[in-house]
Amino acid sequence: MAEQILTQVEVDALLRGLSNGDIQTEQESVEGPDTGDVKPYDFANQEKVVRGKLPTLEMINEKFSRSLRTSVFNLMRKSVDISPESMKTAKYEDFVRNLQVPSSLNVFQFVPFRGQGVLAIDPSLVFLIVDSYFGGDGRFQTRIEGRDFTNVEQAVVKKVVDIIFHEMTAVWKAVHPVDFKYMRTEMNPQFVNVVGASEHVILSVFRMEIESNTGNFTLCLPYNTIEPIKDKLLGTQRIDTSEVDARWFDNLKEQFGYVPLTVSGEMGRAEISLSDLLSLRSGDVIQLNRKVKDLLEVEVEGMTKLLARPGVMDNNYALKVADAAKGERG
């Protein structure tokens, strides 16, 4: 059989057909239609996909912030503000990777469920708590790197940790009875392996402000731990907060009981001319507009609230309350 050889004209026509797509190659015919952005899925991959918000847990965090604010004030005797900053789902390895060294890492059990969680307190907040507890105002920054927390620092922070777990346990009762049971404290994230690196956790971040100085702490709950009550946390059920609100109101009243107020009593007033003022000498007497038997008006923060008699107590001038001021009687 004679061998057929393409002419130059046929070769050029073949090349043009391939360039223009008029001639389909064998590879294209096998691939089939365009699959777009579809990607293959590995069914052997057990990684969990977590979607959606947890509105009930967000409500718990709000209530927790309010009750914790009062409890920390009672410990510090200083102005304290606590607010939830964010709540998100992340892999445990991402959470650990972002922790500073050292940090106050407090491992707890979420009784009665299986698994453990972590309360992580940033080092800046640790030093702020310790400084405020001993009467400081947070002006002086403490070096974080290169050292662990002292026994005194750990003991002071443990007081706040106990308060946090107590308040969390109390607030959770409105949704499901649980107990945040303290287990141990670590400073290095490498020693806190409560779940696998690829497991998902729920991170609730809170901001604590003590007299204009701030720091964060994070509550880390494994997703698998709360999965048995996931429906309660996903639902829109309203938390029965009557007990929580009543306790918060009582704590608020107690907190206001320690607010310092300025109290003053006016002995009386008099009007004199400028010439009389310039001629005053030691021993001169200025007659006031009140008689000796008259009650004095007592002002609290500039507002007249009480009527009292002047006197002396322990070598100091004193006021003996006689009655409420006009308009203040119940």
Number of C-alpha atoms within 10 A of each C-alpha: 3 4 5 6 8 10 8 9 8 11 12 11 10 14 12 13 13 12 9 8 10 10 12 10 10 8 8 9 9 8 9 8 8 7 8 6 6 7 7 6 7 7 7 6 7 9 10 12 6 11 7 8 14 18 16 20 19 16 14 19 22 16 23 22 21 19 23 24 20 24 21 22 16 16 13 18 16 17 15 20 19 22 19 20 14 13 19 13 19 18 19 22 16 13 18 16 10 9 17 18 17 19 23 28 24 20 22 22 20 20 15 12 15 11 17 21 27 24 23 25 25 20 25 19 22 21 22 25 26 19 19 18 16 10 11 12 16 18 10 10 10 12 10 15 10 7 9 16 16 8 9 10 15 15 13 17 21 16 12 18 18 14 16 21 17 16 19 21 20 19 24 19 16 16 18 12 12 17 19 22 18 19 12 11 19 15 19 16 19 10 10 17 15 18 19 11 13 14 17 23 25 22 22 20 20 21 17 24 19 21 13 12 16 17 19 20 23 22 19 25 25 25 22 17 19 18 12 10 12 15 12 17 20 14 13 11 11 11 16 11 15 10 12 19 14 11 13 19 14 12 18 16 12 13 16 9 9 11 9 8 9 8 14 16 19 12 17 13 10 9 10 9 7 8 8 9 10 8 8 11 9 5 6 8 8 11 12 12 12 14 11 11 8 14 21 24 22 23 17 13 12 11 11 18 18 22 20 19 19 18 11 10 10 6 7 8 9 14 18 15 15 12 15 16 16 11 8 10 9 4
